[in-house]
Amino acid sequence: MENEQTRHVSVMLEEVMEYLRPQPGGHYIDGTLGGGGHTSVLLERSAPDGKVLGIDTDSKAQARVQARLSKEVAEGRLILSHGNFSDMERLAQEAQFTSVDGILLDLGFSSDQMDDPQRGFSFSADGPLDMRLSQDLSLTAADLVNNTGEEELADIFWRYGEERRSRQIARRIGRERQKRAITRTSQLAEIAAAGVPYKYGAIHPATRVFQALRIAVNQELESLETALPQMLSLLQAGGKQGRMVIIAFHSLEDRIVKEFLRREARDCLCPPRIPMCICGHKASLRILTNKPIVPGEQEVAANPRARSARVRAAEVLLKA
C-alpha cells in the first residue's frame, strides 16, 4: 500500500481493519492520517461509495497523502482536514462528515517525520531541536530546553519519559546552556547520554528524554484525553454500533485509553463506599480487546518500529 511518496509502513494494518470492519458505503475517520496507509485500505474496503475523513496537524503529511490519493480526493471519497485530532468534532462538522461508522487513532509518528533531520524528532542524525508536529505551534523543544527551570525540566523528563535520571540530566542541561544555547539534536543527545554505557541494539540513553520533550511540545497526552470523548460522541451521533480503534506506543498513552474505555464500559462510576448509584452513568461502550493486541513476530522483524504498538478497540452500545 505504500509508495515512493512515503517511507512510512502502517502498523498492525490487518488487526486495525479486523476491528474497524470497513464496509461499502461506510464513513470512517482517520484522526492521524500520517502516511495514509490505513486510510488507503479503508477506502479500498469501503468502495465503491465509502468515505474517509483524514485529519492531520502536519501539513507536509497531508500534502503527501493528497498527491498519493488524488483520485479519491477528486471523487470526494477522501476529505482531508488540517488540524489536531483533539478538535475532531469541530473538524467533522466543518467537513459535513456525519453518520460515522468507525474512527482510528494511530498515536505513533510516521517514518517520514522521524527520519527527517530537519524535524528534530530523532537523534540518529543531527538537526534542529524542533519536534513540532505542526508548524502552527510556536514552542519548540529548543525553547523548552533553554528556557525551562531545571526542576520543571526534570518533572517533564520523569512524567512524560519515565526517565529515572531526570534530575541529573536536567542539572547537566542547566550547566551546558550557561555556556551556549542547546539548539541541535546531537547536543541534547550527548548531554542526556553522558556517563551512561550504551551497547548497540539497546535503548539509547537519550530516548526517554526525546520522548518526553516531544510529548510536552505537542501536548500529546492532553490532546488524547480531549479526543476520546469526542470520538465517542461522533460515533453515538451516527446511531449505529460504530467502533473506535486506538494504537498507542507507550504506557502513558495506553493507560489513558484503557482507563477511558473501562470507564465508559461501566454502568456506575460511584465510589465503592456508596451503597446505591447516584451518578446515573450508563455504559456507552463494549470493550472488544480485554488485553491490548500486539504485533506479531513477523511484523516486528519486518518493521522494528512496530514493536511497541498496542491496539485497543471498543464498540458503541445502542441506546435502548
N, C-alpha and C positions, 0 to 999 in steps of 0.2 A: 504493500500500500504506500510505501514511502518512495519519493523520487529525489532527483538531484537538488530540488529546491529546499530540502530539509535533511539534516543529518539525524533527526530525532527518530527513535524507534518507540512506537507506542507500547506501553507496559500493560501486560495482562489483558490483551485485547479480547480474546475469546471468553475469558471469565467475565469481563465487563458486559459483553453482549449477552451472555447467558442470563445475567440478572436484569439487564435493561429490556430484553426481549423486543427489539425493534420490529415493528410490523408495517406493512404497506399503509400509507396514509397517516402514520403516527407523527406526532410533534415532539421533538426532543431538544433539550438544551444542553450544550456542551459549555459549561461555565469556565473552562480553562482550555481554550482552543489549541494553544501550543503549535505543534507541527501539523495538526489537522488529521492525524491518523485515526483517532477514534471517530471524529466527525465524518470522515470519508466512508467508513464502514457503516455508520448509522444511516448515511444517505443511500448506500448500496442496498441495505437490508430493509429500508423503508420505501424503496422505489415501488411504483413509479411516481407516487404523489406525496410521499412523506417529506417533512420539512425539519430542518435543524437551525436553531439559533446558536451561533457560535460567538462566545464572549471572550475577549482577552484584553488585558490592560496594556499589552506590549504591541505597539503599532507595527513593529517590524514583523512580528509573528503573524499578525493579521494580513499584512501585505503579501507574505509568502503563501498563505493559505488562499488568498483571493486569486493569486496567479495560478496556483495549483488546481483549484476547483472552480475556475472561471465559468465553466459550462453550467454547473449547479447554481452559481450565483446569478448568472444571466437568466436561468429558468425560474428563479425565485424560490428554489428549494433550499438554498443556503442563505441565511440572513446573517450578516456579520455586524457585530456591535462592539464598539470600542469602549471599554470600561472595566471596572473591577467587579468580580462576582458578588461582592458584598452589596452591590446595587442591582442585583438580579431582577427583583420585582419591577423596579422602575425601567430598566433596560428592556424587559419583556413587554411591558405596557407600551413603551415608545415604539417598539417594533411590531405592535399589534399581534404579539405571539401568544395565543390563548389555547386553552384545552390541552395542556401539556401532559404527555404520556410518560416521560422519563427525563431525569436530569443526572448529568455526570459532572463530578468534580475530580480532576486529576491534579493533586496538590504538588506534584513533582515539577521540577524545572526541566525545560527541554534541552536537548544536547546543543541546539542552536544557540541557546543563551549561555549554557555552561562553557562551551568551547570557544566562545568569542572573547578574547582577552580584553577587548575594549569595554565589556560589560562589568568586569571586575568580580564575577561570582566565584572564580576558581583561582587557586594559586599554582596550578600546573604550568601556567605561562604568565609572565609579568604583564600587568595592565593597570589602568587607573582604578583606585579603590572606590568604585561606584556602587554596584549592587542594586540599583533601582530597576524594578521590572518595568516601570513606566517613567518616561522622561518628564511626565507631568509632576512627578514628585520633586520637591525641592531639596530634601535632606538626603545626602549620600552617606555611604559608610565612612568615608574620609571625614565628613563633618562630625559624625558621632565619635570616631576615634580621637580626633584632635580637640574637640570642644566639650566632651562629657567628663564630669568628675570621675576620679578613679573608683570611688565606691559605687557609683551608678553603673560604670562600665563593668565592674566585677559582677554586679547584680544581673546585667544583661547577659554576660557570658554564662552565668550559673542558671538563670531562669530559662533562657532560650536555647542554650547549648549543653546544659548539664555538665559544664566544664569544671572539674574538681580543682584545677589550678587557677580558677578565675581571679582571685585576688592577686596572686603572684604575677599573672600576665598583665593585669590592669596596672600594677605598680611599675612593671617594666615599660609599658606603653607610656606611662606618665613621665618616666625618666627620659625616654627616647624622644618624645615630642618636644621636650625642652631644648633639645639640640637642633632638631629640624622637624618640619611637618611630615607626618606619615601619610603619603598620598598614593603609594603603589602597593599592589597585592603582594609583591615579593618582600617588601619591607615588613608588612604585618605578619606574613607567614614566618619570616625569620625570627621576629620578636616572639611570636606565640610558641614556636617550636624550640626556642633556645634552652639548652640544657637537658633536653628530653631525647633519649636514644630512640632511633627510628629504623625499623627494618622494612625493606621493600616488601610491599604486599599488605603491610599492616595499616591501620588507620593513621593517617598523618596527624601529628600533634596539633596542627593548626585547624583541623577540620571543624571542630566544635565551635571555635571562635568565629570562623567564617559563617557557619550556620546561624549562630546567634545574631550576628550583625545583619545578615540577610533578612532574618525574620523581623528584627526590630525596624530596619529601614522600610520594609514593605508592609509592616503591620499585619503579618500573615495570620496570626492566631486571632486577632480581633476581627479580621475580615471573615474568617471561617465561622466564628461564633455568630456573626451578623447574618451570614449567608444561610446557615442551616434552617432557621425558622422560615426564611423566605422560600427556600426550596419546598418545604412542606406546604406552605400557603399556596404556591403556584400549582402544586400537584392536587391539592384539595379543591382548588377552584375548577379544575378540569372535570370533577365529578366522576373520575374513573379510578381504578386501582393502579394509579401511576407508581413508578418506582424511582428511588434515588440510589445512586451508587457513588461512593467516595473512595478514592485511592489516596491513602496517607503514606508518608515516607519516614516519619519519625514519631516517637512516642507521644510528644506533646500534641501533635495534630490528631493522632489516633485516639488519644484519651478524650479529646473534645468531642469527636464524632461518636465514640462509644457511649459517652455519658448522655449526649443528646438523644441518640436512638433509644437507649434504655429508658430515659425519662418519658419520651413520647410513646413508648410501648406499654406504659403503666396507666392504670385507671385512677390511681390515687397517689399524690405526692406528699401527703401529710406525714409528719414525723411519727415513728412507731409509738411514741408515748401517748398520742392522741387516739382514743378508742374508736372514734367514729370519724369518717371522712367529712371534712369541712371545706376542702379545697375545690371540689367539683370537677377536678381534672379527669378527662376521659382519654383513653388510649386512642391515638390517631395513626399509629404505625404498627406494622407487624415486621419484626426483625427477620431477615432471610438468612443472615450469617451469624450463627451463635458465636463463632470464633472468626477472626479475620481470615480471609483467604490469602494465601501467599503464593508467589510464583513457583513454578516447578523447576527442577534442576536444569532441564534443557534450556529454559528461558534465561535463567541466571547465567548459564555458561555462554549463551549467545549474546546476552546483554547484561553485563555485570551491574549496571546502574539500576536494574530491576530488583536487586537482591533485598532491598529494604521495603519494598512495596507491600501494602496491606489493604485489602479490599473489604469494605463493609457495605451492606445493601439492606434496604427496607422497602416495604410496600405500604401504600396508604390504605387505611381501613375506610370503607364506605360507611357513611352515617346511616344508622337505622331509620 
